[in-house]
Amino acid sequence: MKYREFRWGLLFVLCFTFCFCACSKDDDSGVPGVDGPEVPEFQPSAYPLNIVYFAPSNIPPFEDYQERLSEIMFWIQNFYRESMIRNGFGNRTFGLTMETDKLVKITLITGLYEATHYPYEG
């Protein structure tokens, strides 16, 4: 009886291991003559993304919201660019309207009502 349980357990472990090892990506970086994908020059987007920050009337926005959101948007923009390159669509990403070299233009909208008037059901 224990041999039968051991055999099924071993079969399960082998199948589990095979599923993760069979789909591994080949690494051709050390093979001579095999270069990575050619990345074309980046073309800026004709339609920049507009960023809007909404704050209810009783909750003021964070003091450094512009720096924090700019950093997040640059990270997302770069992630999108790398994913497009990795999947063969070229050096593309969404555009951002810039206020300065390091800050994204963010439109601040202050609500007419307090936070309790805007329910969040997530």
DSSP file with accessible surface (Angstrom, degrees, kcal/mol):
  #  RESIDUE AA STRUCTURE BP1 BP2  ACC     N-H-->O    O-->H-N    N-H-->O    O-->H-N    TCO  KAPPA ALPHA  PHI   PSI    X-CA   Y-CA   Z-CA
    1    1 A M     >        0   0  167      0, 0.0     4,-1.8     0, 0.0     5,-0.2   0.000 360.0 360.0 360.0 -42.9    0.0    0.0    0.0
    2    2 A K  H  >  +     0   0  176      1,-0.2     4,-2.4     2,-0.2     5,-0.2   0.848 360.0  56.4 -67.5 -33.0    2.8    2.4    0.9
    3    3 A Y  H  > S+     0   0  163      2,-0.2     4,-2.5     1,-0.2    -1,-0.2   0.910 106.0  50.5 -63.9 -40.1    4.6    1.6   -2.4
    4    4 A R  H  > S+     0   0  144      2,-0.2     4,-2.2     1,-0.2    -2,-0.2   0.925 111.9  46.8 -64.8 -43.7    1.4    2.5   -4.4
    5    5 A E  H  X S+     0   0  119     -4,-1.8     4,-2.4     2,-0.2    -2,-0.2   0.906 112.6  50.5 -64.7 -40.7    1.2    5.9   -2.5
    6    6 A F  H  X S+     0   0  134     -4,-2.4     4,-2.7     2,-0.2    -2,-0.2   0.914 109.4  51.2 -61.7 -42.0    4.9    6.5   -3.1
    7    7 A R  H  X S+     0   0  116     -4,-2.5     4,-2.4     2,-0.2    -2,-0.2   0.922 111.8  45.9 -64.0 -43.6    4.5    5.7   -6.8
    8    8 A W  H  X S+     0   0  154     -4,-2.2     4,-2.3     2,-0.2    -1,-0.2   0.899 113.4  50.1 -68.2 -37.4    1.6    8.2   -7.2
    9    9 A G  H  X S+     0   0   37     -4,-2.4     4,-2.4     2,-0.2    -2,-0.2   0.920 111.3  48.3 -64.9 -42.5    3.5   10.9   -5.3
   10   10 A L  H  X S+     0   0   83     -4,-2.7     4,-2.5     1,-0.2    -2,-0.2   0.917 110.9  51.0 -64.6 -40.6    6.6   10.4   -7.4
   11   11 A L  H  X S+     0   0   85     -4,-2.4     4,-2.5     2,-0.2     5,-0.2   0.915 110.3  50.0 -62.0 -42.3    4.5   10.6  -10.6
   12   12 A F  H  X S+     0   0  144     -4,-2.3     4,-2.6     2,-0.2    -2,-0.2   0.933 111.3  47.7 -62.4 -45.7    2.9   13.8   -9.4
   13   13 A V  H  X S+     0   0   78     -4,-2.4     4,-2.7     1,-0.2     5,-0.2   0.919 112.6  49.3 -63.9 -41.8    6.3   15.4   -8.6
   14   14 A L  H  X S+     0   0  102     -4,-2.5     4,-2.6     2,-0.2    -1,-0.2   0.917 112.6  46.9 -64.5 -43.2    7.7   14.3  -12.0
   15   15 A C  H  X S+     0   0   67     -4,-2.5     4,-2.2     2,-0.2    -2,-0.2   0.918 113.3  49.1 -64.3 -42.4    4.7   15.7  -13.9
   16   16 A F  H  X S+     0   0  116     -4,-2.6     4,-1.3    -5,-0.2    -2,-0.2   0.931 113.9  45.7 -62.1 -45.5    4.9   19.0  -11.9
   17   17 A T  H  X S+     0   0   67     -4,-2.7     4,-2.1    -5,-0.2     5,-0.3   0.916 111.1  53.0 -64.9 -41.9    8.6   19.3  -12.5
   18   18 A F  H  X S+     0   0  143     -4,-2.6     4,-2.4     1,-0.2     5,-0.2   0.896 104.2  56.5 -62.2 -39.8    8.2   18.5  -16.2
   19   19 A C  H  < S+     0   0   82     -4,-2.2     4,-0.5     1,-0.2    -1,-0.2   0.882 114.1  38.6 -61.9 -37.1    5.5   21.2  -16.6
   20   20 A F  H  < S+     0   0  143     -4,-1.3    -1,-0.2    -3,-0.2    -2,-0.2   0.790 120.3  44.0 -86.2 -26.5    7.9   23.9  -15.3
   21   21 A C  H >< S+     0   0   82     -4,-2.1     3,-1.1     1,-0.2    -2,-0.2   0.764 103.8  63.0 -88.2 -25.9   11.1   22.7  -17.0
   22   22 A A  T 3< S+     0   0   58     -4,-2.4    -1,-0.2    -5,-0.3    -2,-0.1   0.769 103.1  49.5 -72.4 -23.1    9.6   21.9  -20.4
   23   23 A C  T 3  S+     0   0  111     -4,-0.5    -1,-0.2    -5,-0.2    -2,-0.1   0.126  77.8 136.5-104.1  20.5    8.7   25.5  -21.1
   24   24 A S    <   -     0   0   82     -3,-1.1     2,-0.3     1,-0.1    -3,-0.1  -0.405  58.0-112.9 -71.2 147.5   12.0   27.2  -20.2
   25   25 A K        -     0   0  185     -2,-0.1     2,-0.2     1,-0.1    -1,-0.1  -0.591  28.1-119.3 -81.1 135.1   13.2   29.9  -22.6
   26   26 A D        -     0   0  128     -2,-0.3     2,-0.7     1,-0.1    -1,-0.1  -0.530  19.3-141.1 -73.4 139.4   16.3   29.1  -24.5
   27   27 A D        +     0   0  126     -2,-0.2     3,-0.3     1,-0.1    -1,-0.1  -0.885  27.3 169.1-105.6 107.1   19.2   31.5  -23.8
   28   28 A D    >   +     0   0   84     -2,-0.7     3,-0.9     1,-0.2     6,-0.2   0.198  46.9 107.2 -99.2  14.8   21.1   32.3  -27.1
   29   29 A S  T 3  S+     0   0   97      1,-0.2    -1,-0.2     6,-0.0     5,-0.1   0.818  81.9  44.9 -67.7 -27.5   23.1   35.1  -25.6
   30   30 A G  T 3  S+     0   0   69     -3,-0.3    -1,-0.2     2,-0.1    -2,-0.1   0.524  89.3 102.0 -92.6  -3.1   26.3   33.1  -25.6
   31   31 A V  S X  S-     0   0   69     -3,-0.9     3,-1.4     3,-0.1     2,-0.1  -0.669  76.5-123.4 -84.3 123.9   25.9   31.6  -29.1
   32   32 A P  T 3  S+     0   0  120      0, 0.0     3,-0.1     0, 0.0    -2,-0.1  -0.407  93.5  23.3 -66.9 140.5   28.1   33.4  -31.7
   33   33 A G  T 3  S+     0   0   79      1,-0.2     2,-0.7    -2,-0.1    -2,-0.0   0.367  94.9 108.7  89.5  -6.5   26.2   34.9  -34.6
   34   34 A V    <   -     0   0   63     -3,-1.4     2,-0.2    -6,-0.2    -1,-0.2  -0.898  47.7-176.8-107.3 110.4   22.8   35.2  -32.7
   35   35 A D        -     0   0  147     -2,-0.7     3,-0.1     1,-0.1    -6,-0.0  -0.668  27.6-105.4-101.0 161.1   22.0   38.8  -31.9
   36   36 A G        -     0   0   61     -2,-0.2    -1,-0.1     1,-0.2     2,-0.0  -0.119  58.9 -63.6 -72.8 176.5   19.0   40.1  -29.9
   37   37 A P        -     0   0  106      0, 0.0     2,-0.4     0, 0.0    -1,-0.2  -0.379  55.5-112.3 -64.8 141.5   16.1   41.7  -31.6
   38   38 A E        -     0   0  187     -3,-0.1    52,-0.1    -2,-0.0    -3,-0.0  -0.638  28.7-148.3 -77.2 125.5   16.9   44.9  -33.4
   39   39 A V        -     0   0   72     -2,-0.4     3,-0.1    51,-0.1    -1,-0.0  -0.859  11.1-142.2-100.3 117.0   15.2   47.8  -31.6
   40   40 A P        -     0   0   67      0, 0.0     3,-0.1     0, 0.0    51,-0.0  -0.239  36.5 -77.3 -72.4 166.6   14.2   50.7  -33.8
   41   41 A E        -     0   0  158      1,-0.1     2,-0.2    49,-0.0    50,-0.2  -0.320  56.6-100.7 -61.0 141.7   14.5   54.4  -32.8
   42   42 A F        -     0   0   60     -3,-0.1    50,-0.1    48,-0.1    -1,-0.1  -0.468  32.4-156.6 -69.5 133.7   11.7   55.5  -30.4
   43   43 A Q        -     0   0  137     48,-0.9    50,-0.4    -2,-0.2    -1,-0.0  -0.953  19.4-124.8-110.5 120.7    8.9   57.5  -32.1
   44   44 A P        -     0   0  100      0, 0.0     2,-0.2     0, 0.0    51,-0.1  -0.305  31.6-102.8 -64.8 151.1    7.0   59.8  -29.7
   45   45 A S        -     0   0   47      1,-0.1    51,-0.1     2,-0.1    49,-0.1  -0.460  14.2-146.5 -75.2 142.9    3.2   59.3  -29.6
   46   46 A A  S    S+     0   0   84      1,-0.2    -1,-0.1    -2,-0.2    48,-0.0   0.675  93.6  53.9 -79.9 -16.0    1.0   61.8  -31.4
   47   47 A Y  S    S-     0   0  196     49,-0.0    48,-0.6     2,-0.0    -1,-0.2  -0.832  80.9-157.0-122.8  91.9   -1.6   61.4  -28.7
   48   48 A P  E     -a   95   0A  62      0, 0.0     2,-0.3     0, 0.0    48,-0.2  -0.326  23.3-109.6 -70.2 152.5   -0.2   62.1  -25.2
   49   49 A L  E     -a   96   0A  76     46,-3.2    48,-0.9     1,-0.0     2,-0.5  -0.635  25.9-139.1 -81.3 131.6   -1.9   60.7  -22.2
   50   50 A N        -     0   0  126     -2,-0.3     2,-0.5    46,-0.1    56,-0.1  -0.836  13.1-152.1 -94.3 127.5   -3.7   63.2  -19.9
   51   51 A I  E     -b  106   0B  23     54,-0.7    56,-2.7    -2,-0.5     2,-0.4  -0.863  11.9-171.2-103.5 127.9   -3.3   62.6  -16.2
   52   52 A V  E     -b  107   0B  85     -2,-0.5     2,-0.5    54,-0.2    56,-0.2  -0.973   8.6-162.5-122.2 131.4   -6.0   63.8  -13.9
   53   53 A Y  E     -b  108   0B  53     54,-2.9    56,-2.8    -2,-0.4     2,-0.4  -0.962  11.1-161.6-115.0 116.4   -5.8   63.8  -10.1
   54   54 A F  E     +b  109   0B  95     -2,-0.5    56,-0.2    54,-0.2    54,-0.1  -0.841  11.1 177.4-101.6 133.2   -9.2   64.1   -8.3
   55   55 A A  E     -b  110   0B   4     54,-2.5    56,-3.1    -2,-0.4    -2,-0.0  -0.999  28.1-122.6-133.8 130.5   -9.4   65.2   -4.7
   56   56 A P    >   -     0   0   22      0, 0.0     3,-1.0     0, 0.0    58,-0.2  -0.227  34.8-104.6 -62.9 165.5  -12.6   65.7   -2.7
   57   57 A S  T 3  S+     0   0   61     56,-2.6    57,-0.2     1,-0.2    55,-0.1   0.801 117.8  47.5 -67.7 -27.1  -13.2   69.1   -1.1
   58   58 A N  T 3  S+     0   0   74     55,-0.3    -1,-0.2     1,-0.1    56,-0.1   0.525 104.3  64.5 -94.4  -3.1  -12.3   68.1    2.4
   59   59 A I  S <  S-     0   0   85     -3,-1.0    -1,-0.1     0, 0.0     0, 0.0  -0.935  75.3-148.7-121.2 109.4   -9.1   66.1    1.6
   60   60 A P        -     0   0  107      0, 0.0     3,-0.1     0, 0.0    -3,-0.0  -0.397  29.4 -99.9 -72.2 152.9   -6.2   68.2    0.2
   61   61 A P        -     0   0   41      0, 0.0    -6,-0.1     0, 0.0    47,-0.0  -0.318  48.0 -86.7 -67.6 156.3   -3.9   66.5   -2.2
   62   62 A F    >   -     0   0  125      1,-0.1     3,-1.3     2,-0.1     4,-0.2  -0.287  36.0-120.6 -59.4 149.7   -0.5   65.2   -1.0
   63   63 A E  T 3  S+     0   0  197      1,-0.3     3,-0.3     2,-0.1    -1,-0.1   0.888 111.1  34.8 -61.7 -41.0    2.2   67.8   -1.0
   64   64 A D  T 3> S+     0   0   74      1,-0.2     4,-2.3     2,-0.1    -1,-0.3  -0.020  78.3 124.9-105.4  32.3    4.5   65.9   -3.3
   65   65 A Y  H <> S+     0   0   42     -3,-1.3     4,-2.8     1,-0.2     5,-0.3   0.861  71.2  55.0 -61.5 -35.1    1.8   64.3   -5.5
   66   66 A Q  H  > S+     0   0   34     -3,-0.3     4,-2.0    -4,-0.2    38,-0.4   0.929 111.1  43.2 -67.6 -42.2    3.2   65.6   -8.7
   67   67 A E  H  > S+     0   0   98      2,-0.2     4,-2.3     1,-0.2    -1,-0.2   0.922 116.4  48.3 -67.2 -43.6    6.7   64.1   -8.1
   68   68 A R  H  X S+     0   0  116     -4,-2.3     4,-2.1     1,-0.2    -2,-0.2   0.936 114.7  43.7 -64.5 -47.4    5.2   60.8   -6.9
   69   69 A L  H  X S+     0   0   49     -4,-2.8     4,-2.7    -5,-0.2    -1,-0.2   0.870 112.0  54.3 -67.6 -35.3    2.8   60.4   -9.8
   70   70 A S  H  X S+     0   0    1     -4,-2.0     4,-2.5    -5,-0.3     5,-0.2   0.937 108.7  48.7 -62.6 -44.3    5.4   61.5  -12.4
   71   71 A E  H  X S+     0   0  149     -4,-2.3     4,-2.0     1,-0.2    -2,-0.2   0.920 112.9  47.8 -62.0 -42.8    7.8   58.8  -11.1
   72   72 A I  H  X S+     0   0   89     -4,-2.1     4,-2.5     1,-0.2    -1,-0.2   0.921 111.9  49.5 -63.8 -43.7    5.0   56.2  -11.3
   73   73 A M  H  X S+     0   0   26     -4,-2.7     4,-2.6     1,-0.2    -2,-0.2   0.887 109.5  51.3 -67.3 -35.7    4.0   57.3  -14.8
   74   74 A F  H  X S+     0   0   64     -4,-2.5     4,-2.3     2,-0.2    -1,-0.2   0.904 110.8  49.4 -65.7 -39.1    7.6   57.1  -16.0
   75   75 A W  H  X S+     0   0  170     -4,-2.0     4,-2.5    -5,-0.2    -2,-0.2   0.937 113.0  46.1 -64.4 -45.1    7.9   53.6  -14.6
   76   76 A I  H  X S+     0   0   66     -4,-2.5     4,-2.6     2,-0.2    -2,-0.2   0.907 111.8  52.1 -64.5 -40.8    4.7   52.5  -16.3
   77   77 A Q  H  X S+     0   0   29     -4,-2.6     4,-2.2     1,-0.2    -1,-0.2   0.927 111.9  45.6 -61.6 -44.0    5.7   54.1  -19.6
   78   78 A N  H  X S+     0   0   65     -4,-2.3     4,-2.7     2,-0.2     5,-0.2   0.898 111.7  52.1 -67.7 -39.9    9.1   52.3  -19.5
   79   79 A F  H  X S+     0   0  104     -4,-2.5     4,-2.2     1,-0.2    -2,-0.2   0.927 110.6  48.5 -60.3 -44.0    7.4   49.0  -18.6
   80   80 A Y  H  X S+     0   0  109     -4,-2.6     4,-2.2     2,-0.2    -2,-0.2   0.924 111.6  49.9 -62.4 -43.8    5.0   49.4  -21.6
   81   81 A R  H  X S+     0   0   51     -4,-2.2     4,-2.3     1,-0.2    11,-0.4   0.944 111.8  47.1 -60.8 -49.2    7.9   50.2  -23.9
   82   82 A E  H  X S+     0   0   98     -4,-2.7     4,-2.7     1,-0.2    -1,-0.2   0.880 111.9  51.0 -63.1 -36.9   10.0   47.2  -22.8
   83   83 A S  H  X S+     0   0   20     -4,-2.2     4,-1.8    -5,-0.2    -1,-0.2   0.889 109.2  50.4 -68.0 -38.5    6.9   44.9  -23.2
   84   84 A M  H  <>S+     0   0   34     -4,-2.2     5,-2.9     8,-0.3     6,-0.6   0.923 113.5  45.6 -65.0 -42.1    6.2   46.2  -26.7
   85   85 A I  H ><5S+     0   0   39     -4,-2.3     3,-1.6     4,-0.2     5,-0.3   0.944 112.0  51.6 -64.7 -46.3    9.9   45.5  -27.7
   86   86 A R  H 3<5S+     0   0  147     -4,-2.7    -1,-0.2     1,-0.3    -2,-0.2   0.845 111.2  47.8 -61.7 -32.6    9.9   42.1  -26.1
   87   87 A N  T 3<5S-     0   0  108     -4,-1.8    -1,-0.3    -5,-0.2    -2,-0.2   0.331 120.5-105.1 -95.0   8.5    6.7   41.1  -27.9
   88   88 A G  T < 5S+     0   0   68     -3,-1.6    -3,-0.2    -4,-0.2    -2,-0.1   0.658  87.4 116.3  86.2  17.2    7.9   42.3  -31.3
   89   89 A F  S   <S-     0   0  123     -5,-2.9    -4,-0.2     1,-0.3    -5,-0.1   0.390  73.9-119.1 -98.6   1.9    5.9   45.5  -31.7
   90   90 A G        -     0   0   19     -6,-0.6     2,-1.9    -5,-0.3    -1,-0.3  -0.226  52.1 -35.4  91.1-178.7    8.9   47.8  -31.8
   91   91 A N  S    S+     0   0   25    -50,-0.2   -48,-0.9    -7,-0.1     2,-0.3  -0.537  87.1 140.3 -83.0  78.0   10.0   50.7  -29.5
   92   92 A R        +     0   0  157     -2,-1.9    -8,-0.3   -11,-0.4     2,-0.3  -0.923  14.5 147.0-124.3 149.7    6.5   52.1  -28.8
   93   93 A T        -     0   0   12    -50,-0.4     2,-0.2    -2,-0.3   -16,-0.1  -0.947  48.9 -78.5-162.0 176.7    4.9   53.5  -25.7
   94   94 A F        -     0   0   40     -2,-0.3     2,-0.2   -17,-0.1   -13,-0.1  -0.526  46.5-118.3 -84.1 153.9    2.3   56.1  -24.7
   95   95 A G  E     -a   48   0A  11    -48,-0.6   -46,-3.2    -2,-0.2     2,-0.4  -0.550  19.8-153.1 -90.1 155.9    3.2   59.8  -24.7
   96   96 A L  E     -a   49   0A  21    -48,-0.2     2,-0.5    -2,-0.2   -46,-0.1  -0.995  17.9-125.7-128.1 135.6    3.1   62.0  -21.6
   97   97 A T        -     0   0   48    -48,-0.9     8,-3.2    -2,-0.4     2,-0.4  -0.694  33.9-146.0 -79.1 125.1    2.6   65.8  -21.6
   98   98 A M  B     -C  104   0C  80     -2,-0.5     6,-0.2     6,-0.3     3,-0.1  -0.760  26.4-173.6-100.3 140.5    5.5   67.2  -19.7
   99   99 A E  S    S-     0   0  107      4,-2.8     2,-0.2    -2,-0.4     5,-0.2   0.817  83.0 -11.0 -91.4 -44.7    5.5   70.3  -17.4
  100  100 A T  S    S-     0   0   70      3,-1.5    -1,-0.3     0, 0.0     3,-0.2  -0.757  90.9 -80.5-135.4-172.1    9.3   70.2  -16.9
  101  101 A D  S    S+     0   0  159     -2,-0.2     3,-0.0     1,-0.2    -3,-0.0   0.813 130.2  27.7 -64.1 -29.2   12.0   67.7  -17.7
  102  102 A K  S    S+     0   0  173      1,-0.1     2,-0.4     2,-0.0    -1,-0.2   0.437 110.9  74.6-113.5  -2.1   11.2   65.6  -14.6
  103  103 A L        -     0   0   32     -3,-0.2    -4,-2.8   -33,-0.1    -3,-1.5  -0.956  65.4-142.0-122.2 132.9    7.5   66.4  -14.1
  104  104 A V  B     -C   98   0C   0     -2,-0.4     2,-0.5   -38,-0.4    -6,-0.3  -0.605  34.8-105.3 -82.7 145.0    4.4   65.1  -15.9
  105  105 A K        -     0   0  111     -8,-3.2   -54,-0.7    -2,-0.3     2,-0.5  -0.609  43.4-172.8 -74.0 121.2    1.6   67.6  -16.4
  106  106 A I  E     -b   51   0B  13     -2,-0.5     2,-0.6   -56,-0.1   -54,-0.2  -0.973  18.1-142.1-121.7 126.1   -1.1   66.6  -14.0
  107  107 A T  E     -b   52   0B  66    -56,-2.7   -54,-2.9    -2,-0.5     2,-0.5  -0.786  16.8-150.5 -88.5 119.2   -4.6   68.3  -14.0
  108  108 A L  E     -b   53   0B  66     -2,-0.6     2,-0.5   -56,-0.2   -54,-0.2  -0.805  12.1-171.2 -93.5 124.2   -5.8   68.7  -10.4
  109  109 A I  E     -b   54   0B  79    -56,-2.8   -54,-2.5    -2,-0.5     2,-0.5  -0.974   7.7-157.1-117.4 121.1   -9.6   68.6  -10.0
  110  110 A T  E     -b   55   0B  87     -2,-0.5   -53,-0.1   -56,-0.2   -56,-0.1  -0.864  21.7-126.7 -98.4 126.7  -11.0   69.5   -6.6
  111  111 A G        -     0   0    9    -56,-3.1     4,-0.1    -2,-0.5    -1,-0.0  -0.215   6.3-130.4 -69.7 160.6  -14.5   68.1   -6.0
  112  112 A L  S    S+     0   0  147    -56,-0.1     2,-0.2     2,-0.1    -1,-0.1   0.723  88.7  47.0 -79.9 -21.6  -17.5   70.1   -5.0
  113  113 A Y  S    S-     0   0  119      1,-0.1   -56,-2.6     2,-0.0   -55,-0.3  -0.663  90.9 -91.9-118.8 172.9  -18.4   67.7   -2.2
  114  114 A E    >   -     0   0  107     -2,-0.2     3,-1.5   -58,-0.2     4,-0.5  -0.248  47.6 -95.9 -77.8 172.3  -16.7   65.9    0.7
  115  115 A A  G >  S+     0   0   30      1,-0.3     3,-1.2     2,-0.2    -1,-0.1   0.795 120.2  63.6 -62.0 -32.4  -15.2   62.4    0.4
  116  116 A T  G 3  S+     0   0  124      1,-0.3    -1,-0.3     3,-0.1    -2,-0.0   0.757  94.9  61.5 -67.4 -20.0  -18.4   60.7    1.8
  117  117 A H  G <  S+     0   0  102     -3,-1.5    -1,-0.3     1,-0.2    -2,-0.2   0.709  98.1  61.1 -77.1 -19.7  -20.4   62.0   -1.2
  118  118 A Y  S <  S-     0   0   80     -3,-1.2    -1,-0.2    -4,-0.5    -3,-0.0  -0.779  81.9-159.8-109.3  87.3  -18.2   60.0   -3.6
  119  119 A P        -     0   0  100      0, 0.0     2,-0.5     0, 0.0    -3,-0.1  -0.325   5.2-147.9 -70.7 148.0  -18.7   56.4   -2.6
  120  120 A Y        +     0   0  210      2,-0.0     2,-0.6    -2,-0.0    -2,-0.0  -0.976  17.5 176.9-117.7 115.6  -16.1   53.8   -3.6
  121  121 A E              0   0  181     -2,-0.5     0, 0.0     0, 0.0     0, 0.0  -0.859 360.0 360.0-119.0  90.7  -17.4   50.3   -4.2
  122  122 A G              0   0   97     -2,-0.6    -2,-0.0     0, 0.0     0, 0.0  -0.381 360.0 360.0-101.6 360.0  -14.5   48.3   -5.4
